[in-house]
Amino acid sequence: MKHVTMHEINSNFLNILKIVQNGEDIVITGDQGQEKLAVILPYKKYSSKNKRVLGQLKGKATYKIKEDFKITDEELLSL
């Protein structure tokens, strides 16, 4: 995971996007390089659906969320 400062983002945005397109995550830090502010990651990593383990029911049950499910991820996680 590569770390870049806000100054580097402003100066080299297109080059940094190429790095992200090649699959690498980028951590954006403050100009002093100490405070982590954000992460840029390839969309494939962001949108990939990870399987969730059912805890005590692991190996005993499964679940599937239908495409027409009407609740957003944020709403579901805030329950």
C-alpha positions in Angstrom: 0.0 0.0 0.0 1.5 3.3 -1.2 1.3 6.4 1.0 1.1 9.9 -0.7 0.6 13.3 0.7 -2.1 15.7 -0.3 0.5 17.8 -2.1 1.6 14.7 -4.2 -2.1 14.0 -5.0 -2.5 17.6 -6.3 0.7 17.4 -8.3 0.5 13.9 -9.7 -3.2 12.9 -9.8 -3.1 11.1 -13.1 0.0 9.1 -12.3 -1.6 8.1 -8.9 -4.8 7.0 -10.7 -2.7 4.8 -13.0 -1.2 3.2 -9.9 -4.7 2.5 -8.6 -5.8 1.2 -12.0 -3.0 -1.3 -11.7 -4.5 -2.7 -8.5 -2.6 -0.9 -5.7 -4.3 0.9 -2.8 -3.2 4.5 -2.0 -3.3 6.0 1.5 -3.6 9.8 1.4 -1.8 11.6 4.3 -1.6 15.1 5.4 1.2 17.2 4.0 3.5 16.2 6.9 2.8 12.5 6.1 1.7 11.7 9.6 -2.1 11.8 9.6 -3.9 9.3 7.5 -6.8 11.0 5.8 -8.3 8.7 3.2 -7.7 5.6 1.0 -8.1 5.3 -2.7 -8.6 1.7 -3.9 -9.4 0.1 -7.2 -13.2 -0.1 -7.8 -13.0 -3.8 -8.2 -11.9 -4.1 -4.6 -14.5 -1.7 -3.4 -17.4 -3.4 -5.3 -16.4 -7.0 -4.7 -18.8 -9.0 -2.6 -17.2 -10.7 0.3 -18.9 -13.7 1.8 -20.0 -13.2 5.3 -19.7 -15.9 7.8 -22.8 -16.8 9.9 -20.9 -17.1 13.2 -22.3 -20.1 15.1 -24.2 -21.3 12.0 -21.0 -21.6 9.9 -21.3 -24.8 7.9 -24.9 -25.3 9.0 -26.8 -22.6 7.2 -26.5 -20.3 4.2 -28.2 -17.1 3.1 -28.7 -15.1 -0.1 -29.7 -11.5 -0.5 -31.9 -11.0 -3.5 -31.1 -8.3 -6.1 -34.4 -6.4 -5.4 -33.6 -6.0 -1.6 -34.8 -2.5 -0.7 -32.4 -1.5 2.1 -29.1 0.2 1.6 -25.9 -1.2 3.2 -25.8 1.9 5.5 -29.3 1.3 6.7 -28.6 -2.4 7.3 -25.4 -1.8 9.2 -27.1 0.8 11.4 -29.7 -1.7 12.7 
